[in-house]
Each structure stands twice: as structure tokens, then as C-alpha cells.
Amino acid sequence: MILSLLGAFQASAQQLPQFSQYASNTYVINPAVAGSNDYFDVKALNRYQWSGVTDAPRTFTLSLSAPLKNPHMGVGGFLFVDNVGPTRRTGAQVSYSYHVNLTEDLRLGLAASVGLTQFTIDGSRIKLAEADDPALYSELSSQLVVDGKFGAYLYHEKFYVGFTLPQLFQNKIDLYESENPGLNKLEDHYMLLAGYKFQVSEDFMIEPSVLVKYVQPTPVKIDATIRAHWREMVYLGASWRNNDAIVAMIGYEWNKSLSVGYSYDFTTSNMKNYSDGTHEIGLGFKFGQ
């Protein structure tokens, strides 16, 4: 039950971490992105949510996606660490994708990923109303589960649309052998990712995108973003997340290889009374074109 409550506190009952710079690292959202580009793509992302709040969520991901010699195939993998107060979720997944040409300019990628996730809770960091409360049977408890993800990705030079099903195995997390472990089940999530690239001029491009997330029975979560790119080198952007935040972002890419991005979430929910906002920093490296 404690794990469920903390998961709900983190992201309005969604069990997976959220990212403001999702458009810069679509592979972490959808494994079918691997192989859609003709280069190796390494991305790292640090998110410091609700700065100023004790034990607020802290998330780190490191990913690599790449095409294979066979132009229809791609592979990838990522590591992640997600800390929320006394709980921690760590793990890794690897993926395989297959891409087919629907037309000369339109392709469809399908992918599956599988990996391990470890859930840990440190009971020594939880203050109980009663010292002998049997809610915690040990100070440190963890559970390792196998998890998977499915992704479909339709893409063109000018646009992309992707659908993702994470947490396919719907594992039950029962760190303290509760009477009703079903309360701690990893629920089905549904994610829709889409974007379009408007080439305004030779140097200037506008990219609107949207990420829609849903897990029953919570309301739909929507991230709507628009970024303005100059010479494929600098971008400025803004994003809106319903019932949560307004985001400002900036990024720079050197020589189409090294990139850095920063975003700041201006909290609009009741958390704004306690938080100084959310910081997110991303780094990227492309090679092997």
C-alpha cells in the first residue's frame, strides 16, 4: 500500500516517471524509434522534480538506440533510476525493432523490449505514528521483476506518430507481504506520441508535438509542446501539462553530434505552494552515421 501511495503522489497515480523533454528522447518513450535513424544515438536525462520538497522524485535515464546493417532492423537499451522518498525503482531494458516501408517516404516500426526492474523501499526513512506499527516488517525490502514493453512507430520526414504499451506483464509488487497485494499491481499504461515538422525556411523549423498518457482510473495526462529550431543547432520551446505545469526549454546541438538541453517546469498545481519548480537536464551524442 505504501508503494501505491508514493507512486500516486509522484505523478497523479501514474506509475511511470514523466519527462518534459520527451521530444528530445523519444526512444525512452517508444522502443520502435530504434532504427528509425541512420546513426547511434546516446541520451542521458536528469530530472529534479519539485525542487525544495523533501524526498521529491529524482529520475535518471541513460539510453542507446541504433540501426543494424539490415536497414529494416534496430536495437536499443536503457538504464533508469527513479527515486521517490524512501522508494527506489531501478532497472534496464533492451529492445529489438523491425521497420517496413509503407510507401517511398513512409515507414512503420514495430518493437518489443524486455528487462528487469527492482523495487526497493527503505523502512528506516519512514516515520510511523506508532513505533511498533507492523506495517513495516524490515527496514529494507526489495523485489526484482521481469517487465516488457511494446511500441509501434509510424514516421515520415515531416511527421511521426507512435503508440506504446509499457508494463506489459502487470507484475504484483508485494514488498511486505500485504494481505491484498493486488493493490500494488503495475497497471497497464497507454501512451500516444505525435509530432510534425514545419520547415518555415531554410534555417527555421517549427515542431509541435504531443504526448498523451493514460492509466485507469486516473484522468488523461497531456503534454503539448512546441519548439522552434534554428539551423538544426539551437531551439527554444514551451510546453503545457494539464493540471501540472507550464514548461520553458532551451537546447543547443554542436556539429550535429553533441547536444545539451534544459527545461524548467513552472508548477501550476497545488504543489506550487511548496515547490520551487522542476529542473531537467539532457545530454546527447550522435555518432556512427
C-alpha positions as a Markdown table, in Angstrom:
| # | Residue | x | y | z |
|---|---|---|---|---|
| 1 | Met | 0.0 | 0.0 | 0.0 |
| 2 | Ile | 2.8 | 2.4 | 0.8 |
| 3 | Leu | 4.4 | 1.8 | -2.6 |
| 4 | Ser | 1.0 | 2.6 | -4.3 |
| 5 | Leu | 0.6 | 5.8 | -2.3 |
| 6 | Leu | 4.0 | 7.0 | -3.2 |
| 7 | Gly | 3.5 | 6.2 | -6.8 |
| 8 | Ala | 0.3 | 8.1 | -6.9 |
| 9 | Phe | 2.0 | 11.1 | -5.2 |
| 10 | Gln | 4.7 | 11.1 | -7.8 |
| 11 | Ala | 2.6 | 11.6 | -11.0 |
| 12 | Ser | -1.1 | 11.8 | -10.3 |
| 13 | Ala | -1.3 | 8.0 | -9.8 |
| 14 | Gln | 0.7 | 7.2 | -13.0 |
| 15 | Gln | 3.3 | 4.7 | -12.0 |
| 16 | Leu | 5.9 | 5.8 | -14.6 |
| 17 | Pro | 8.1 | 8.9 | -14.4 |
| 18 | Gln | 7.3 | 11.9 | -16.7 |
| 19 | Phe | 9.8 | 14.0 | -18.7 |
| 20 | Ser | 9.4 | 17.5 | -20.1 |
| 21 | Gln | 12.0 | 16.9 | -22.8 |
| 22 | Tyr | 10.3 | 13.8 | -24.2 |
| 23 | Ala | 10.6 | 15.1 | -27.8 |
| 24 | Ser | 14.4 | 15.0 | -27.5 |
| 25 | Asn | 14.5 | 11.4 | -26.3 |
| 26 | Thr | 11.6 | 9.6 | -28.0 |
| 27 | Tyr | 13.3 | 6.2 | -27.7 |
| 28 | Val | 12.7 | 6.1 | -23.9 |
| 29 | Ile | 9.0 | 6.6 | -24.6 |
| 30 | Asn | 8.8 | 4.2 | -27.6 |
| 31 | Pro | 11.3 | 1.3 | -28.3 |
| 32 | Ala | 10.2 | 1.3 | -32.0 |
| 33 | Val | 12.2 | 4.5 | -32.5 |
| 34 | Ala | 15.4 | 2.4 | -32.5 |
| 35 | Gly | 16.5 | 2.0 | -36.1 |
| 36 | Ser | 14.4 | 4.9 | -37.5 |
| 37 | Asn | 17.6 | 7.0 | -37.7 |
| 38 | Asp | 20.9 | 6.1 | -39.5 |
| 39 | Tyr | 23.1 | 6.8 | -36.5 |
| 40 | Phe | 23.9 | 5.7 | -33.0 |
| 41 | Asp | 22.0 | 7.9 | -30.5 |
| 42 | Val | 23.1 | 8.1 | -26.9 |
| 43 | Lys | 20.9 | 10.2 | -24.5 |
| 44 | Ala | 21.1 | 10.9 | -20.7 |
| 45 | Leu | 18.4 | 12.7 | -18.8 |
| 46 | Asn | 18.3 | 14.0 | -15.2 |
| 47 | Arg | 15.0 | 15.2 | -13.8 |
| 48 | Tyr | 14.8 | 17.0 | -10.4 |
| 49 | Gln | 11.1 | 17.3 | -9.7 |
| 50 | Trp | 9.6 | 19.8 | -7.3 |
| 51 | Ser | 12.8 | 21.5 | -6.1 |
| 52 | Gly | 12.6 | 22.4 | -2.4 |
| 53 | Val | 10.3 | 19.5 | -1.5 |
| 54 | Thr | 11.9 | 16.9 | 0.8 |
| 55 | Asp | 12.1 | 13.4 | -0.8 |
| 56 | Ala | 10.6 | 14.7 | -4.1 |
| 57 | Pro | 11.1 | 12.5 | -7.2 |
| 58 | Arg | 14.5 | 12.3 | -8.8 |
| 59 | Thr | 14.9 | 10.4 | -12.1 |
| 60 | Phe | 17.9 | 9.5 | -14.3 |
| 61 | Thr | 17.9 | 7.6 | -17.6 |
| 62 | Leu | 20.7 | 6.6 | -20.0 |
| 63 | Ser | 19.8 | 5.2 | -23.4 |
| 64 | Leu | 21.3 | 4.0 | -26.6 |
| 65 | Ser | 19.5 | 3.3 | -29.9 |
| 66 | Ala | 21.0 | 2.3 | -33.2 |
| 67 | Pro | 20.2 | 0.8 | -36.6 |
| 68 | Leu | 21.7 | -2.6 | -37.7 |
| 69 | Lys | 23.3 | -3.3 | -41.1 |
| 70 | Asn | 20.0 | -4.7 | -42.2 |
| 71 | Pro | 18.1 | -1.4 | -42.9 |
| 72 | His | 14.9 | -3.0 | -41.5 |
| 73 | Met | 16.2 | -3.6 | -38.0 |
| 74 | Gly | 17.2 | -1.6 | -35.0 |
| 75 | Val | 18.2 | -2.3 | -31.4 |
| 76 | Gly | 18.4 | -0.3 | -28.2 |
| 77 | Gly | 18.5 | -0.3 | -24.5 |
| 78 | Phe | 18.3 | 2.0 | -21.5 |
| 79 | Leu | 19.1 | 2.2 | -17.8 |
| 80 | Phe | 17.0 | 4.1 | -15.3 |
| 81 | Val | 16.9 | 5.1 | -11.6 |
| 82 | Asp | 13.8 | 6.6 | -10.2 |
| 83 | Asn | 13.8 | 7.8 | -6.5 |
| 84 | Val | 10.8 | 8.9 | -4.6 |
| 85 | Gly | 11.4 | 9.4 | -0.9 |
| 86 | Pro | 12.1 | 6.1 | 0.7 |
| 87 | Thr | 11.3 | 4.1 | -2.5 |
| 88 | Arg | 13.6 | 3.5 | -5.5 |
| 89 | Arg | 12.9 | 1.9 | -8.9 |
| 90 | Thr | 16.0 | 0.8 | -10.9 |
| 91 | Gly | 16.3 | -1.3 | -13.9 |
| 92 | Ala | 17.3 | -1.8 | -17.5 |
| 93 | Gln | 15.6 | -2.9 | -20.8 |
| 94 | Val | 16.8 | -4.0 | -24.2 |
| 95 | Ser | 14.8 | -3.8 | -27.4 |
| 96 | Tyr | 14.5 | -5.0 | -30.9 |
| 97 | Ser | 12.6 | -3.3 | -33.7 |
| 98 | Tyr | 11.7 | -4.1 | -37.3 |
| 99 | His | 10.8 | -1.4 | -39.9 |
| 100 | Val | 8.9 | -1.8 | -43.1 |
| 101 | Asn | 8.4 | 0.7 | -46.0 |
| 102 | Leu | 4.7 | 1.5 | -46.5 |
| 103 | Thr | 5.5 | 4.0 | -49.2 |
| 104 | Glu | 8.7 | 5.6 | -50.6 |
| 105 | Asp | 8.6 | 8.1 | -47.8 |
| 106 | Leu | 6.6 | 6.5 | -45.0 |
| 107 | Arg | 7.8 | 3.7 | -42.7 |
| 108 | Leu | 6.4 | 1.7 | -39.8 |
| 109 | Gly | 8.4 | 0.3 | -37.0 |
| 110 | Leu | 7.3 | -2.3 | -34.5 |
| 111 | Ala | 9.3 | -3.2 | -31.4 |
| 112 | Ala | 9.4 | -5.1 | -28.2 |
| 113 | Ser | 11.6 | -4.7 | -25.2 |
| 114 | Val | 12.2 | -6.7 | -22.1 |
| 115 | Gly | 14.2 | -6.2 | -19.0 |
| 116 | Leu | 14.5 | -6.3 | -15.2 |
| 117 | Thr | 13.1 | -3.8 | -12.7 |
| 118 | Gln | 13.9 | -3.7 | -9.0 |
| 119 | Phe | 11.6 | -2.0 | -6.5 |
| 120 | Thr | 13.2 | -1.1 | -3.1 |
| 121 | Ile | 11.8 | 0.6 | 0.0 |
| 122 | Asp | 13.9 | 1.8 | 2.9 |
| 123 | Gly | 11.7 | 1.5 | 6.0 |
| 124 | Ser | 14.2 | 3.3 | 8.2 |
| 125 | Arg | 13.3 | 6.5 | 6.3 |
| 126 | Ile | 9.6 | 6.3 | 7.1 |
| 127 | Lys | 8.3 | 7.9 | 10.3 |
| 128 | Leu | 5.4 | 5.9 | 11.7 |
| 129 | Ala | 2.7 | 7.2 | 14.0 |
| 130 | Glu | 3.2 | 4.1 | 16.2 |
| 131 | Ala | 6.7 | 2.8 | 16.7 |
| 132 | Asp | 5.6 | -0.8 | 16.8 |
| 133 | Asp | 3.3 | -0.5 | 13.7 |
| 134 | Pro | 3.5 | -3.8 | 11.9 |
| 135 | Ala | 3.2 | -2.0 | 8.5 |
| 136 | Leu | 6.9 | -2.4 | 8.0 |
| 137 | Tyr | 8.4 | -5.8 | 8.8 |
| 138 | Ser | 12.0 | -4.9 | 8.0 |
| 139 | Glu | 14.0 | -1.8 | 7.4 |
| 140 | Leu | 14.9 | -2.6 | 3.8 |
| 141 | Ser | 12.9 | -4.7 | 1.4 |
| 142 | Ser | 13.2 | -5.1 | -2.4 |
| 143 | Gln | 11.7 | -7.2 | -5.2 |
| 144 | Leu | 13.0 | -7.9 | -8.7 |
| 145 | Val | 10.6 | -8.5 | -11.6 |
| 146 | Val | 10.7 | -9.0 | -15.3 |
| 147 | Asp | 8.9 | -6.4 | -17.4 |
| 148 | Gly | 8.3 | -5.7 | -21.0 |
| 149 | Lys | 7.1 | -3.0 | -23.5 |
| 150 | Phe | 5.6 | -2.9 | -26.9 |
| 151 | Gly | 5.8 | 0.0 | -29.4 |
| 152 | Ala | 4.6 | 1.0 | -32.8 |
| 153 | Tyr | 6.1 | 4.0 | -34.6 |
| 154 | Leu | 4.8 | 5.5 | -37.9 |
| 155 | Tyr | 7.2 | 8.1 | -39.3 |
| 156 | His | 7.9 | 10.3 | -42.2 |
| 157 | Glu | 10.5 | 13.0 | -42.9 |
| 158 | Lys | 7.9 | 15.6 | -41.8 |
| 159 | Phe | 5.9 | 13.8 | -39.0 |
| 160 | Tyr | 5.8 | 10.9 | -36.6 |
| 161 | Val | 3.1 | 9.0 | -34.6 |
| 162 | Gly | 3.8 | 6.4 | -32.0 |
| 163 | Phe | 1.9 | 4.2 | -29.6 |
| 164 | Thr | 3.4 | 2.4 | -26.6 |
| 165 | Leu | 2.2 | -0.2 | -24.1 |
| 166 | Pro | 4.7 | -0.3 | -21.1 |
| 167 | Gln | 4.4 | -2.6 | -18.1 |
| 168 | Leu | 3.0 | -5.4 | -20.2 |
| 169 | Phe | 3.5 | -8.1 | -17.6 |
| 170 | Gln | 1.4 | -6.3 | -14.9 |
| 171 | Asn | 3.6 | -7.6 | -12.1 |
| 172 | Lys | 2.4 | -7.5 | -8.5 |
| 173 | Ile | 4.8 | -5.7 | -6.1 |
| 174 | Asp | 4.4 | -7.1 | -2.6 |
| 175 | Leu | 7.4 | -5.9 | -0.6 |
| 176 | Tyr | 5.9 | -6.5 | 2.8 |
| 177 | Glu | 3.6 | -9.5 | 2.1 |
| 178 | Ser | 0.4 | -7.5 | 2.5 |
| 179 | Glu | -3.0 | -9.1 | 2.8 |
| 180 | Asn | -4.0 | -7.6 | -0.6 |
| 181 | Pro | -1.0 | -7.5 | -2.9 |
| 182 | Gly | -3.3 | -6.7 | -5.8 |
| 183 | Leu | -3.4 | -3.1 | -4.7 |
| 184 | Asn | 0.3 | -2.8 | -5.7 |
| 185 | Lys | -0.1 | -4.2 | -9.3 |
| 186 | Leu | 1.8 | -2.5 | -12.1 |
| 187 | Glu | -1.1 | -1.3 | -14.2 |
| 188 | Asp | -1.4 | -1.1 | -18.0 |
| 189 | His | -0.4 | 2.3 | -19.3 |
| 190 | Tyr | -1.2 | 3.7 | -22.8 |
| 191 | Met | 1.0 | 6.3 | -24.5 |
| 192 | Leu | 0.4 | 8.2 | -27.7 |
| 193 | Leu | 3.3 | 10.3 | -29.1 |
| 194 | Ala | 3.0 | 12.5 | -32.2 |
| 195 | Gly | 4.8 | 15.4 | -33.8 |
| 196 | Tyr | 5.1 | 17.4 | -37.0 |
| 197 | Lys | 8.0 | 19.4 | -38.5 |
| 198 | Phe | 7.1 | 22.6 | -40.4 |
| 199 | Gln | 10.0 | 23.8 | -42.4 |
| 200 | Val | 9.3 | 27.6 | -42.4 |
| 201 | Ser | 12.6 | 28.5 | -44.2 |
| 202 | Glu | 16.0 | 27.0 | -44.9 |
| 203 | Asp | 17.2 | 28.0 | -41.4 |
| 204 | Phe | 14.0 | 27.9 | -39.4 |
| 205 | Met | 11.7 | 25.0 | -38.4 |
| 206 | Ile | 8.7 | 24.7 | -36.1 |
| 207 | Glu | 8.0 | 21.4 | -34.3 |
| 208 | Pro | 4.7 | 20.9 | -32.4 |
| 209 | Ser | 4.4 | 17.6 | -30.6 |
| 210 | Val | 2.1 | 16.0 | -28.0 |
| 211 | Leu | 2.4 | 13.1 | -25.6 |
| 212 | Val | -0.8 | 11.6 | -24.2 |
| 213 | Lys | -0.7 | 9.2 | -21.2 |
| 214 | Tyr | -3.5 | 7.2 | -19.7 |
| 215 | Val | -3.8 | 4.6 | -16.9 |
| 216 | Gln | -7.1 | 3.6 | -15.4 |
| 217 | Pro | -8.8 | 5.1 | -13.5 |
| 218 | Thr | -6.9 | 8.4 | -13.5 |
| 219 | Pro | -7.6 | 11.3 | -15.9 |
| 220 | Val | -5.7 | 11.5 | -19.2 |
| 221 | Lys | -2.4 | 13.3 | -18.9 |
| 222 | Ile | -1.4 | 15.6 | -21.9 |
| 223 | Asp | 1.9 | 17.2 | -22.7 |
| 224 | Ala | 1.6 | 19.7 | -25.5 |
| 225 | Thr | 4.9 | 21.1 | -26.7 |
| 226 | Ile | 6.1 | 23.5 | -29.4 |
| 227 | Arg | 9.8 | 24.0 | -30.3 |
| 228 | Ala | 11.4 | 26.5 | -32.7 |
| 229 | His | 14.6 | 25.3 | -34.3 |
| 230 | Trp | 17.2 | 27.5 | -35.9 |
| 231 | Arg | 19.7 | 25.9 | -38.4 |
| 232 | Glu | 19.2 | 22.5 | -36.6 |
| 233 | Met | 21.5 | 23.9 | -33.9 |
| 234 | Val | 19.5 | 26.0 | -31.4 |
| 235 | Tyr | 15.9 | 25.5 | -30.2 |
| 236 | Leu | 13.6 | 27.3 | -27.9 |
| 237 | Gly | 10.4 | 25.7 | -26.7 |
| 238 | Ala | 7.4 | 25.8 | -24.4 |
| 239 | Ser | 5.1 | 23.1 | -23.1 |
| 240 | Trp | 1.9 | 22.7 | -21.2 |
| 241 | Arg | 0.9 | 19.7 | -19.0 |
| 242 | Asn | -2.7 | 19.7 | -17.8 |
| 243 | Asn | -3.2 | 20.1 | -14.1 |
| 244 | Asp | 0.5 | 20.2 | -13.5 |
| 245 | Ala | 2.9 | 22.7 | -15.1 |
| 246 | Ile | 3.9 | 25.1 | -17.8 |
| 247 | Val | 7.4 | 24.4 | -19.2 |
| 248 | Ala | 10.1 | 26.5 | -20.7 |
| 249 | Met | 13.0 | 24.8 | -22.6 |
| 250 | Ile | 16.2 | 25.6 | -24.5 |
| 251 | Gly | 18.7 | 23.4 | -26.3 |
| 252 | Tyr | 21.9 | 23.5 | -28.4 |
| 253 | Glu | 23.5 | 21.0 | -30.7 |
| 254 | Trp | 27.1 | 21.2 | -31.9 |
| 255 | Asn | 28.1 | 19.9 | -35.2 |
| 256 | Lys | 25.0 | 17.6 | -35.3 |
| 257 | Ser | 26.7 | 15.4 | -32.8 |
| 258 | Leu | 26.8 | 16.8 | -29.2 |
| 259 | Ser | 23.6 | 18.3 | -27.7 |
| 260 | Val | 22.5 | 19.7 | -24.4 |
| 261 | Gly | 19.0 | 20.7 | -23.3 |
| 262 | Tyr | 17.5 | 22.3 | -20.2 |
| 263 | Ser | 13.9 | 22.7 | -19.2 |
| 264 | Tyr | 12.2 | 24.3 | -16.2 |
| 265 | Asp | 8.6 | 23.4 | -15.0 |
| 266 | Phe | 6.6 | 26.2 | -13.5 |
| 267 | Thr | 4.2 | 24.2 | -11.3 |
| 268 | Thr | 0.5 | 25.1 | -11.7 |
| 269 | Ser | -1.0 | 22.5 | -9.4 |
| 270 | Asn | -1.3 | 22.9 | -5.6 |
| 271 | Met | 2.3 | 21.8 | -5.4 |
| 272 | Lys | 3.3 | 25.3 | -6.3 |
| 273 | Asn | 2.7 | 26.3 | -2.7 |
| 274 | Tyr | 5.6 | 24.0 | -1.7 |
| 275 | Ser | 7.9 | 23.6 | -4.7 |
| 276 | Asp | 10.4 | 25.9 | -6.4 |
| 277 | Gly | 9.7 | 24.2 | -9.7 |
| 278 | Thr | 11.2 | 21.3 | -11.6 |
| 279 | His | 14.6 | 21.2 | -13.4 |
| 280 | Glu | 15.5 | 18.8 | -16.2 |
| 281 | Ile | 18.9 | 18.5 | -17.9 |
| 282 | Gly | 19.5 | 16.4 | -21.0 |
| 283 | Leu | 22.7 | 15.4 | -22.8 |
| 284 | Gly | 23.1 | 13.7 | -26.2 |
| 285 | Phe | 25.7 | 12.2 | -28.5 |
| 286 | Lys | 25.2 | 11.0 | -32.1 |
| 287 | Phe | 27.9 | 9.0 | -33.9 |
| 288 | Gly | 28.5 | 6.2 | -36.5 |
| 289 | Gln | 26.4 | 7.7 | -39.2 |
